[in-house]
Amino acid sequence: MRKSNALNPMLKIIFTGIFCAISFVSSGQSFIHPGILNNKTELDFIKSKIKEGQEPWKTAFVKLKTSSYSSLNYKSQPFAIVECGSYNNPNIGCNNIVDDGMAVYSLSLMWYFSDSIQYANKAIEIINAWSDVYQQNTNSNARLVVSWATPWYVNGAEILRYSNAGFKDSDIAKFNTLLDKFLPYTLDETMSGNNWIQSAIEAHIAIAVFKNDRVLFTKAVDRWKVRVKTYIYQDTDGPKPVSIPNKTETQTETIWRSTATSTAYINGLAMETCRDLGHLGLGYNSMIYAAETAWKQGIDLFSGEKKRLSDFMELHGSWMTGAVAVPANICDGKVIAGASDANGIKPPTGGGKTCWEIAYLHLHKRLGIDLPYTKQMILITRPKTAYHWVSKWETLTHGSQFDVSDIDQIYQPSDNKSCNKVYPNPAKRNLYIETIDSGMSNFQVLSPSGQIILKGNFEGKTEVDMTNYSHNFNLVRVLTNTGVSNHKIFIN
């Protein structure tokens, strides 16, 4: 384990937030606001970085600003009865209730960072529309869809409520009534113990903070502590995973194996690893978002489960980056990115990559745990944006800066420089990328802050125009059928 000697700006913001939260709670006050995924200190910090044009916030903000979810022309469509069957079939308002929530949070962030009241007005319009119309969710996916949708609305409403956005007391009262309708779905302990329950806990804890309900909040924290152990394995749990509440040991193992005939249990393996990385991501993202909300209110769930969480990220990160092959005794030797992935993820390209900014910020930047594969994925996939069903704007709200030494280290486990050339170095205008590998290859050009500024496909050789890029240093990554190589290039 390695500790940093100096705190970067975002980490200072995180420590400030937790000290303020502990002080706030111990002084007899109920909650700190805003305080779900975002607090005021963080939001002001991000706003200043956007104004200064600093990465990764600059590019992440552009993604937010140009997203359909933050458009002032966004059209919401509330439903009184939302009916969601298995895999959202039938789908009567299922996408709408989630998409409209995504718009509420995106528009609320735009309001805070731009000071343009039109964004706040649009977000409030959507909240009021659903508050006026919604009655209930029905069918088999009712609990899941409500659990997906709720945090989007609450995170947006929390920002609006505490930023002079014109979110009136009458609007808040209606919204609280809407949350009263959502809450029972999120508290149902009989739902599936997989990603469903993780999303339910994220929704549960968000509602608790918005409603200033300490009893409800404590119950959510207690649920998290139980369910993190049933979702991610550690050998200290015993030879088999902790049984899912209301499930036998045999039923629990059947769920863990999914379609695999057998699997070994190793540190960091998760309940849905053998299912697919898409569903696994839904569960882990919600787990981390709930932990972040607890952190904002002075409860550090990350430290208590730091080994479990970091083992999960590095195990899956090693496979997802393509640096390590899935062992034959894990999920029959095959982990798939999604339902359409018939062959499973394999070196050198991996698959299912994601960007765990919040978890990385806590586990590496704050707690000092080395997470090289997690870092690789962050640098490859940034910026993380809002997408179905739970993925939030993590790079914008929780991203941190990397330096040249960070970028230099990526993909070292599968370096393939002997097969690839990038020249001239230094370059003035044009770069040439050449490989001896056959078939289609890919290239990415990264700025000093780790942002991908150019990318493309080529066969054999390609020319890249660097005229509009004045960075002194860039990293060129070449991905071929046989491996990955990194090349530090200087631009005059």
N, C-alpha and C positions, 0 to 999 in steps of 0.2 A: 504494500500500500504506500502511495506517495502523497505527501501533503505539499500544497503550494505555500510559499512564504509570503506572497502578496495577493491581495484580493483584487480581482478585476472589477470594473464599475458595476456590472450587473450583480456580482456576488455581494458587493457592499449594499446594494439595494435589498437583496434577499435578507441579509443579516439585520438590516435596519427594520425590515418588515416584521421579522420574528420577534425582535426585542420589543418593538412597539406593541405587537399583539399580546405578548406575555404581560407587559405592563398594563395594557388596556384591560385584559381579563382579570388580572389580580387586583385591579383597583375597584372591582365591583361592577364594571360595565359589562354589558352582555356580549357584544360583538364589535369588531372593527369593520368599518365600511368605507369604500367598497372593499370586499374581502372574500370573493369566491375564487376565481382564477386570477383576478387582477386587483391590486390595491393602488391607491392614489400615487404613492411614491414611485412605484414601477411605471405607471402610466405616464407620469410627468417625465421620468427618465427617458422612456421610449420616444415621447414627443420631442424631446430635445435632440435625440440622436437622429430622428427623421429630419428635423430642421437643419441639422449639421450635415446631412447627406452621408452619414456613416453606415457602413455595412456591419452586420447583415440586415439592419433595420430598414435601410433605404430600399433594397430590392424587395424585401418582404412587404413593405408598405405599398409599393407599386402593385404587387399582386393583390393586396386587399382593395386598393382603390379601383382596380380594373376588373374586379370580380363581379359577376352578375348578382351576387348576394348583397353587395353594397351599392348597387345602382339605385339612383333616385327614381328610376322607372320600374323598379321591381313591383310585380303584381302578386299580391298575396291572395289566397283562396281558402278562407276558413270553412270548416265543416262542423255541423252540429253533432253528427254521429260519424266517427272515423272507424271504418271496418278494415282490419288487417288480418288476413289469414296467414297460414304458414308460408314463409318466404314472400310475404305481402301479396298473397293471392287468395281472395280478392284484395285489391288495392283501391279502397275508396277513401281518399284523403290521407293515406299513409305517408306518401312522399311530401305532400303539401304541409302537413303539420311539422315535419322535420325541416324541410327547406325554408319555411317561413321563420322558424326559430333560428336557423343559420343566418338568415337575412337580418333578424333583430340584433344578433350579436355583432355581425359584421358592420352594420350601419351604426351601431352604438360606438364601436371602436373608431369608425370614420369620424363621427361627431367629436369624439374626444381629441383625436389627433389633428383634425382640420379646423375646429371651432366653427364649423358651418352648421347652423341650427337645422338646416333642411334634412340632414341625416338623422338627427334626433327626432324630428317630426315624423319622418318616415318610419322609424323603428317603433315609435309610440303608436302610430296608426295601425301597424301590424299587430302589436300586442292588444290594442283595444278591440280590433276586429275579432280576434280569437276569444278574447274575454267575453265579448257580447254574444257569441254564437255557440261556442263549444259546450257539449253536454257530456259525451262519454266516448270511450274507445271500446270496440267489441271484437270478437273472434280471437283466435288462438295467439296472435302476435300482439294483442292489445298492450300487455305489460311491457313488452320489449320496446315497442314504438314510442310509448309515453316516456320510457326511460331514456331513449335516444333524444327525444325532442326537448324535454324539460330543461336540461342544463343550458341549451342555447338561449332560450327565452330568459332564464333567470340571470345568466351572466350579462346579457344585454340590459335587462331591467335594473340590475344592480348598479351598473355604470350610469345609466340614465337617472336613477333616483338620487345619486349623490354627486351630480355634476351640474346642477342648475340647468337641466335640459328641458324643463317645462313638463316633466312627468308629474302631473297633478295628483293630489291626495285621492281624488275620485278615481283616477286611472289606476293608482296603486291598490286601492280597495278592490276594484274589479279584478285586477291581476291576482291578488291574494285569493280571491274566490276561485279563479281558474286553477291556481296551485292546489287548493283544497280538493279539486276534482282530480288532479294529476296524482296527488300524494299516495292514495291507497294502492295504485298500480305499482309504485316503486317500493312499497313496504311488504309486498307479497313474498314471503319466504318459500313458497311452494314452487316458484318458477324455476326454470333450468338453472343449475349451479354454475354454468359456464359464463360466457361473456354477458349473458342476460343480467345476472346478479351484479356483475361489476358495473354495468351501466345504471342499474337501479340504485346502487349505492352512490354513484356520482350524482344522480338526480336528487336522491334523498338528502345528501349533505348540502347541496346547493339550496334546496328549499328551506332547510333548517336555518341557514345563515340569513337568507332574505327575510324570513319570518321572525328572526331573533328568538328562535326556540331552542334553548339550551338542552332540554331533555331530548328533543328530536335530533339535535346535533350529536350528542353523546351516544345515542343509539346508532347513528350512522358510523361513527368512529369505531364502535365495538363490532359492528358488522364487518367493516373493512379488515379489522385485525383477525377475524375468523376466516374470512373468505380469501385473503391473500395466501393463507396457508393451504387452503383447499385448491388453489389455482396454480401455484408454483411449487415445485418439489424441492426439498432439501433432504440430504441423507439423515439429518437429525430428526426428521419426521418418522423415521423407521424404514423398513425395506419397501414399503408401498406408500402411495400418496395418502394424505389425510382424507378420511371419508367425507364426502359431501353431506351436509346436513340433510336428513330425511332419506339418505341413500345407504344401502349396504356397501360393504367393502367390495363385493363382486360387482355390483352395479356401478360403483365408482370407477373400478378398473376398466369396465366395458366402455364407459364414457371417455376415459383417457386414451384408450387404444383407438377409438373411432373405427375406421375401416381397416386398420392394421391388424394382423393376426397376433402380434406380440410387440412388446417394447420393453427395453430396460429403463430403469428410472435413475436418472443422473441429475446432479445439481443444476437447477435452472430449467429443466424440462417443465412444460406447462400442460394443463388439462387439454388444451386445444392444439398442441403442437402436431399431433398425428392427424388432426382434422384438416386444417389449412392455416396459412399465415394471415389470411384476411380476417377470419373470425378471431384468431388469436390476438391480432392487433386491436380489434374492437374492445376485447376484454382488458388488455394491458393499458391501452390509452385511458379508458375510463378509470381504471384503478389508480393511475398516476394523477389524473385530474382530481379525484376525490382526496388523495393524499395532499395535493397542493392546496386545496381548500382548507383542509385541516391545518396545514402549515400556516396559512394566512391568519388563522385564528389561534395560533400559539401551540398547536399540537404537532410534534415532529414524528410522523409515521415512517419517514424515510430512514432515519437512523436505526430504528428498531428492527427493520427488515432489510438493511442495506446489503447484506450478503445474498439474500434470496433474490432481491431485485437486480443486483448487478450480475449475478450468475445467469439470470434469465437473459439479460441484454447481451452479454458477451457470448453465451452459447448460441443463441439464435443469430446474433450479429456475425459470428464466424461463418455460419452457413449462408446467410443472406448476402454477404459481401462476396461469396465465392472463394474465400480463403481456405475453408476447410470443408471437406465432404461430410455429409450426414453419415454417421457410423451405421454399419449394417444391422446392429442390434437395436437401433432406435427407429421406431415406427416402420419396421420392415425395411429400413434403409432408405426411406423416401419421405421427404417433407415437401408438400406442394404449396405454391404461392396462393393458388385459388382453385376454384372448381374446374377451370379450363386448362389447368396445368397438369397434363397427363404424365409427364416424365419426372417431375419434381425438380427442385433447385439443386444445381451442381456447380462445382468449380469449372471455369474460372469466373463465370458471370454471376452465379448465385441467383437471387430473385426475391421478390417481396420486400425490397428494402424500404426502410422508413426512417423517420427523423425524431428520435426521442429527446427533444431539447430540454424539457422540464426535468426528466429523470437524470439526464446527463449533468444539468446544472447543479442538482443536489448531490448526486452520488460522486461525481468527479470533482467539480469545481468547489463544492462546499466540504464534502467528506473525504476527498483526496484519494478515491479509488481509481486505479488505472482502468480505462475502458477503451482500448484501442479500436476494437471493431465497431463499437458504438460511435466513436468519433469519425471513423471512415464513413459510416452511413450518413451521418449528419452532413459531412462535407459533400457527399455525393448527391444527396437528395434535397438539400436546402433550396429554396425556403419551403417549410411545411405550411400548407394552406388548409383551408376549411374544406372538408369533403365528407361524403357519407361514410359512416353515419354519426361519428362522434369526434372526428379529428379536428382539432381547433388550430388557431393561427399561432402555433408554438414558436416558430422562428421570430416572428414579430414581437410577441409578448414575453418570450423567455430565452431568446437566442443570446449567445455570448460571442465575443470576438475570438478568433484564432490567430496565432502568429505563424510566421514562415516555418518554424520548426514543427508546428502541428501539421501543417500541410505537407511538409517533406516526408512525414512518417506514413502517410496513407498508402495502403496497398502494398506495403513492403513484403508481406508474406507471399505474394505471387508475382514478384517482379519479373518482367519478360523483356528487358532492354535489348538483349542480344538479337532479338527478332525484329526490332522496330528502330527507326531513325527519325529524329526531328531536327531539322537544320534550316538555315544557318543559326549559329548561336555565338554572339548576339545577333539579333535580327533587326532590320530597319522597317520592313514593310511586310514582306511575304514569308510565311513559314511553309516548309514542305514536310509532310508526314508520310513515311514510307514503311511498309511491312513486307516481310517475305511470306507471311501466312496467306493461304488462299481463302477465298470467300469474303463475305462482307465484314468489315471492321468498323469500329466506332472511335471517335476522338472527342475529348472535352478539353477546353482551355479554361483554367481557373485563375481568377485574380488573386492578389496577395491575401485577401480576406477569406478566400475559399469559395467565392461565388463562381458558378459556371457562367462564363460570359459568351462562350461559343461552343457549339457541338455539332456533330454531323456524322454521316456514314461515308465510307469510301471502300474501294477495292484496290489494293496494291499501293497506290500513291495518290495524294491529294495536296492541293495548294490552299493555304488559309491566309486571307487578307487581314493583317493586324493594324491597318492604318488608323482606325478609330480607337485603338486601345493603347494608351500611353503609359500603362503600368511598367515600372522598371523590371519587375519580376513577374513571371507567370509560370504556372505549372501546366504542362500538357500531358494528359493521360490518354494512352492508346489501349483500347480493348479489342483483342482479337480472339479467335477461336481457341488459341492455346495459352492465353494468359493476358496479363495487364502490365503495362510499364508506365513509369512516371518520368518526366523530363523537365528539369528546371531550365527555363529559357529567359534570357534577358532581352528586353526591347529597348533599343536606343531612341 
